[in-house]
């Protein structure tokens, strides 16, 4: 009798493991290739000051209607949320690229779904590029 008491536990473990694998596969699937998405999300700027770049990113996100949730100069990250009938969250990371450039990568999620549409990224980088130009030329 005791042998059969463990069968429901074994079947439950198998079922849960199968569900977990399926959900992980769905998370990893995207309609675009990862390289194409990364190209949309990343830009290089001719500056070596990550602090100025982060400050400019914060100002740009605020200009675009984002509320800054978290900023960390040491890690080189800024996260903001835009609530306009929906929840768009953007996390931007800054890291050095070579000796004369800084790489900026933005990652947006709509509710909990990764954004693959290039439009929000283009809008962000267009505004950031203008702000970076003004910052570099010390124009207020």
Protein Blocks (a to p, Z undefined) as FASTA:
>chain_A
ZZmmmmmmmmmmmmmmmmmmmmmmmmmpcfbdfklmmmmmpccdddfbfklmmmmmmmmm
mmnopacfbdcfknopacddddehiacddddddddehjlbccddddddehjaccfbfklm
mmmmmmmmmmmmmmmnopZZ
